[in-house]
Amino acid sequence: MASTDFTQEIPNLRSTLSQIEQVTDVEALDAKIADLEQQATAQDLWDDVDNAQQVTSALSHAQSERRRITELTQRIDDLEVMVELAAEEDDADTLAEAEAELISIHKTLDELEVRTLLSGEYDERNAVITIRAGAGGVDAADFAEMLMRMYLRWAENRGYSTKVMDTSYAEEAGLKSVTFEISAPFAYGTLSVEGGTHRLVRISPFDNQGRRQTSFAAVEVIPLIESTDSVDIPENDLKIDVFRSSGPGGQSVNTTDSAVRMTHLPTGIVVSMQDEKSQIQNRAAALRVMQSRLLLLKKEQEAAERKELAGDVKASWGDQMRSYVLNPYQMVKDLRTDYQEGNPSAVFNGEIDGFIEAGIRWRAEGKTAS
C-alpha cells in the first residue's frame, strides 16, 4: 500500500465520519447523556434497583457510543499529523505505521456505519437467542452446541456479558435446545440477522463408518423485554410446571423442584428456565422471556413481518440460510448475502462479524428496495 494517496484518503475519512455523526444525531446523543447523568446522580436512584440498573446501563452505553466518535475524530487528526511528519522526514517506518492506522480506521468506520443501519424499534435491546437441534440426529444436537459456543465466543471476544438461561441436553451428545442472553448495546439489532436455519455438512464423528452427514439447527433471536414494555398476560393463559434442574446425562444440579416450564396456552409458546437458584427467580426469568416472545409475536402480526423478525424456522432441507461445510471442502457461506469464509474453525470460534455486517447491509438494502 506504498502508493496510498493520503491527500484523498483523509478527506474521505472525515466525510464518512461526518455522515455517521449526522445519522447518529450527536446533539441528541449528547442531550441523552446529560439527562442520564442527571438521573444517575439522584439521591434516591437506588431506591428502585431495576430502574437504577437501567439508567446506569443506558448511560454507559451512550457514553461508549459517543466516545467512539470522539476517538475516531482524534485518530483521523493524529493520522494527518503522522503523514505530515513522514513526508517531512522521509520516514518509511512512520509512513508504514500511517498506512496500518488508515486500514484500522476504515474498519472502525465500517463497523460504525453498519450500526447506523440498526434503526428498528427494538434494535437497541439485549438479545435472547434460542438454538434448537433439527434434522440430523446426534449430529444436529452436536451442531446446536457448536453454534452456542460460536455465539458465546463472539460475545466474549467483544467483551459482552452472556448468561445461559436454559439448557436441554441430548442423550448421546450435544444439546436439544439452549436459550441464552447477550447483553450489549444493539445486541438484538446486530444478531437478529442470525435468525434462521443453519446447515452443517461434515464427516460424522458419531458414525463408525465415517460417512458424511448433513444436519440442521434453528436459531431464533428475540429482543429482551424491559419493564417499560406493556405485555399483560392473564394468569389463566399460563400453565406453569415445576421440575428438578438437571445437567448432562441426567446428573442432578440441585435437590429441589426449582426449574420452571411456562406454557402460554393461547399460542402454545413454551419457555423453560433452570439457571437461577430458586423457583421464584426462575419463574420471573421465564415470564420475562415469555413476554419478550409475545411482544415480538404481537409486532409481527401487526406489521406482517414474521419472516423478517423471527421466521418460520423448520431446521430442515429447503429453508437454510447458512451452510457450514467441513467436507469435502472447507467453507461457510451465507445463502442470502453470498458472503463466505474459507476457515470454518475461525467462524466456529466466534469470528462471524463479516456474516453479521453483510446480513445487516442485505436487510437494509431489502427494506430500501421495498
C-alpha positions in Angstrom: 0.0 0.0 0.0 3.0 2.2 -0.6 1.2 4.3 -3.2 -1.6 5.4 -0.7 -2.9 8.8 -1.6 -3.4 10.3 1.9 -4.5 13.6 0.4 -7.6 11.8 -0.9 -8.0 9.2 1.9 -8.1 11.5 4.9 -10.8 13.8 3.5 -12.8 10.7 2.6 -12.5 9.5 6.2 -13.7 12.9 7.5 -16.6 12.8 5.1 -17.7 9.3 6.1 -17.4 10.2 9.8 -19.5 13.3 9.2 -22.2 11.2 7.6 -22.2 8.8 10.6 -22.4 11.7 13.0 -25.5 13.1 11.2 -27.2 9.7 11.2 -26.3 9.1 14.8 -27.5 12.7 15.7 -24.6 13.6 18.0 -26.5 16.5 19.5 -29.4 14.3 20.6 -26.9 11.7 21.9 -25.2 14.5 24.0 -28.6 15.5 25.3 -29.4 11.9 26.2 -26.1 11.6 28.1 -26.7 14.8 30.0 -30.2 13.6 31.0 -29.0 10.2 32.1 -26.1 11.7 34.1 -28.6 13.9 35.9 -30.8 10.8 36.7 -27.7 8.9 37.8 -26.8 11.5 40.4 -30.2 11.5 42.0 -30.0 10.6 45.7 -33.0 8.2 45.5 -31.7 6.4 42.4 -31.1 3.1 44.1 -34.4 3.0 45.9 -35.6 1.3 42.7 -32.8 -1.2 41.9 -34.2 -2.2 38.5 -34.6 1.3 37.3 -31.1 2.3 38.6 -29.6 -0.6 36.7 -31.4 0.5 33.5 -30.2 4.2 33.9 -26.6 3.3 34.6 -26.5 0.7 31.8 -28.1 3.2 29.3 -25.6 5.9 30.4 -22.7 3.6 30.0 -23.8 2.5 26.5 -24.5 6.1 25.4 -21.1 7.3 26.7 -19.4 4.5 24.9 -21.1 5.3 21.6 -20.1 9.0 22.0 -16.6 8.1 22.9 -16.1 6.0 19.8 -17.0 9.0 17.6 -14.8 11.4 19.6 -11.9 8.9 19.5 -12.3 8.5 15.7 -12.1 12.2 15.2 -8.9 12.3 17.2 -7.4 9.3 15.4 -8.0 10.9 12.0 -6.4 14.1 13.2 -3.4 12.1 14.5 -3.2 10.2 11.2 -2.9 13.5 9.3 0.0 14.7 11.6 1.7 11.3 11.2 1.6 11.5 7.4 3.0 15.1 7.5 5.9 14.0 9.7 6.6 11.0 7.5 6.7 13.3 4.4 8.9 15.9 6.1 11.4 13.4 7.4 11.1 10.9 4.5 10.5 8.3 7.2 9.4 5.0 5.7 8.6 3.4 9.1 6.2 6.2 10.1 4.6 6.0 6.7 4.0 2.3 7.1 2.5 3.0 10.6 0.2 5.5 9.0 -0.9 3.1 6.4 -1.7 0.4 9.0 -3.6 3.0 11.0 -5.6 4.0 7.9 -6.7 0.4 7.5 -7.7 0.2 11.1 -9.7 3.5 10.9 -11.5 2.2 7.8 -12.5 -1.0 9.7 -13.8 1.0 12.7 -15.8 3.3 10.4 -17.3 0.4 8.6 -18.5 -1.0 12.0 -20.0 2.4 12.9 -21.6 2.7 9.5 -23.3 -0.7 10.0 -24.5 0.4 13.4 -26.3 3.4 11.8 -28.4 0.8 9.8 -29.9 -0.5 13.1 -33.0 1.7 13.4 -35.6 -0.9 14.4 -37.9 -0.4 17.4 -36.1 -3.0 19.5 -32.6 -3.0 17.9 -31.0 -1.4 20.9 -32.2 -4.2 23.2 -30.3 -7.1 24.6 -30.7 -10.3 22.6 -32.2 -13.6 23.7 -31.0 -16.5 21.5 -32.6 -19.9 21.4 -30.9 -22.7 19.4 -32.8 -26.0 18.7 -31.4 -29.1 17.1 -33.2 -30.0 13.9 -33.0 -32.9 11.5 -29.8 -34.9 11.7 -30.0 -36.9 15.0 -27.0 -36.7 17.3 -25.0 -34.7 14.7 -27.7 -32.0 14.9 -27.5 -31.9 18.7 -23.8 -31.6 18.5 -24.2 -28.8 15.8 -26.5 -26.9 18.2 -23.8 -26.9 20.8 -21.2 -25.8 18.3 -23.5 -22.8 17.4 -24.0 -21.9 21.0 -20.2 -21.8 21.6 -19.8 -19.7 18.4 -22.1 -17.0 19.6 -20.8 -17.1 23.2 -17.2 -16.8 21.9 -18.3 -13.9 19.6 -19.7 -12.1 22.6 -16.7 -12.9 24.7 -14.3 -11.6 22.0 -16.2 -8.3 22.1 -16.3 -8.0 25.9 -20.1 -8.6 26.1 -21.7 -10.3 29.1 -23.7 -13.5 28.5 -26.0 -15.7 30.6 -27.2 -19.2 29.8 -30.8 -19.3 30.8 -31.9 -22.8 30.0 -30.3 -25.9 28.6 -31.8 -29.2 27.4 -29.1 -31.8 26.9 -29.4 -34.6 24.3 -28.9 -38.2 25.4 -25.7 -39.1 23.5 -24.0 -35.7 22.9 -24.8 -32.0 22.3 -28.0 -30.1 23.0 -31.7 -30.5 22.2 -32.0 -26.8 22.8 -30.4 -23.9 24.7 -31.5 -20.3 25.5 -29.0 -17.6 26.5 -28.9 -13.8 26.8 -26.3 -11.5 25.3 -26.1 -8.1 27.0 -24.7 -5.3 24.8 -25.8 -2.1 23.0 -27.8 -3.1 19.9 -27.3 -6.8 20.6 -30.7 -7.7 19.2 -30.4 -5.5 16.1 -27.0 -6.9 15.4 -27.7 -10.5 16.0 -31.3 -10.6 14.6 -29.9 -11.4 11.1 -28.6 -14.7 12.5 -32.1 -16.0 12.9 -32.9 -18.9 10.6 -31.9 -22.4 9.7 -28.2 -23.3 9.8 -26.8 -26.4 8.0 -23.7 -28.4 8.8 -22.1 -30.9 6.3 -19.2 -33.0 7.7 -17.9 -36.5 8.2 -19.9 -37.5 11.3 -17.7 -38.2 14.4 -20.6 -40.3 15.6 -20.8 -42.6 12.5 -18.4 -45.6 12.9 -18.4 -46.0 9.1 -17.1 -42.4 8.6 -19.9 -41.3 6.4 -20.8 -37.7 5.5 -23.7 -36.3 7.4 -25.9 -33.2 6.9 -27.6 -31.8 10.0 -29.6 -28.7 10.8 -30.2 -26.3 13.7 -32.7 -23.5 14.1 -31.6 -20.1 15.6 -34.2 -17.8 17.0 -33.3 -14.2 18.1 -35.7 -12.0 20.1 -35.3 -8.7 21.9 -35.3 -8.9 25.7 -38.4 -7.4 27.3 -38.0 -4.3 29.5 -40.1 -3.2 32.5 -41.4 -0.2 30.4 -43.0 -2.5 27.8 -46.6 -3.3 28.2 -47.3 -7.0 27.8 -50.1 -8.2 30.1 -50.6 -11.9 30.3 -53.7 -13.1 32.1 -52.8 -15.7 34.7 -55.4 -18.1 33.3 -53.4 -18.1 30.0 -50.4 -19.6 31.6 -49.7 -23.2 32.6 -46.7 -23.5 35.0 -44.9 -26.7 35.8 -42.0 -27.1 38.2 -39.4 -29.8 38.0 -35.9 -30.6 39.2 -33.0 -29.0 37.4 -30.6 -31.4 35.7 -27.3 -31.4 33.8 -25.7 -33.6 31.2 -26.7 -37.3 31.4 -29.4 -36.5 34.0 -27.0 -35.5 36.7 -28.8 -33.6 39.4 -28.0 -30.0 39.8 -30.0 -29.5 42.9 -32.4 -31.4 45.1 -35.4 -29.1 44.9 -38.0 -28.5 42.2 -36.6 -25.1 41.3 -36.8 -25.3 37.5 -39.9 -23.9 35.8 -41.7 -24.7 32.5 -44.1 -22.0 31.4 -46.7 -22.6 28.7 -48.8 -19.8 27.1 -52.0 -21.7 26.4 -53.4 -19.4 23.6 -50.3 -19.6 21.4 -48.6 -22.8 22.7 -45.3 -20.9 23.3 -43.2 -22.8 25.9 -40.3 -21.3 28.0 -38.2 -23.3 30.3 -35.8 -21.8 32.9 -33.5 -23.5 35.3 -30.4 -21.3 35.6 -31.5 -19.4 38.7 -31.2 -20.9 42.2 -34.8 -20.6 43.3 -38.2 -21.4 41.8 -39.3 -17.7 42.3 -36.2 -16.4 40.3 -36.7 -19.0 37.5 -40.4 -18.1 37.3 -39.6 -14.4 37.0 -37.0 -15.1 34.3 -39.3 -17.3 32.4 -42.1 -14.7 32.5 -39.7 -12.1 31.1 -38.7 -14.3 28.2 -42.3 -15.2 27.6 -43.3 -11.5 27.5 -40.4 -10.9 25.0 -41.7 -13.7 22.7 -45.3 -12.5 22.9 -44.3 -8.9 22.3 -42.4 -9.9 19.2 -45.3 -12.1 18.0 -47.6 -9.1 18.5 -45.3 -6.8 16.4 -45.0 -9.5 13.7 -48.8 -9.8 13.5 -49.3 -6.1 13.4 -46.6 -5.5 10.7 -46.9 -8.9 8.9 -43.1 -9.2 9.3 -42.7 -12.7 10.7 -40.2 -13.8 8.1 -38.0 -10.7 8.9 -38.1 -10.8 12.7 -38.1 -14.4 13.6 -39.2 -16.5 10.7 -40.9 -19.9 10.5 -37.8 -21.9 11.2 -38.1 -25.6 10.3 -34.4 -26.5 10.6 -34.5 -28.9 7.7 -33.9 -29.0 3.9 -35.1 -26.1 1.8 -35.1 -23.2 4.2 -31.4 -23.0 5.3 -29.8 -19.5 5.4 -26.2 -20.5 6.0 -24.1 -23.6 5.3 -21.1 -24.8 7.2 -19.2 -27.3 5.0 -16.3 -29.2 6.5 -16.2 -32.0 3.9 -15.4 -32.4 1.0 -14.2 -28.8 1.2 -13.9 -26.1 3.9 -16.3 -23.2 3.6 -19.0 -21.3 5.4 -21.4 -19.5 3.1 -24.5 -17.3 3.8 -27.0 -18.2 1.1 -28.8 -14.8 1.4 -25.8 -12.5 1.0 -23.3 -14.8 -0.7 -20.7 -13.8 1.9 -18.4 -16.7 2.6 -15.3 -17.6 4.6 -12.9 -20.4 3.9 -11.9 -21.1 7.6 -14.8 -22.8 9.4 -12.7 -23.2 12.5 -12.3 -19.5 12.9 -16.0 -19.0 12.3 -17.0 -21.6 15.0 -14.5 -19.7 17.3 -16.7 -16.6 17.1 -15.3 -14.8 14.0 -18.7 -14.0 12.5 -18.5 -10.2 12.1 -18.3 -10.5 8.3 -21.5 -12.5 8.2 -23.3 -10.2 10.6 -22.3 -7.0 8.7 -23.2 -8.5 5.3 -26.6 -9.6 6.7 -27.4 -6.1 8.2 -26.5 -4.4 4.8 -28.5 -7.0 2.9 -31.5 -6.4 5.1 -31.2 -2.7 4.8 -31.0 -2.9 1.0 -34.1 -5.1 1.0 -36.0 -2.5 3.1 -34.9 0.2 0.7 -35.9 -1.7 -2.4 -39.4 -2.5 -0.9 
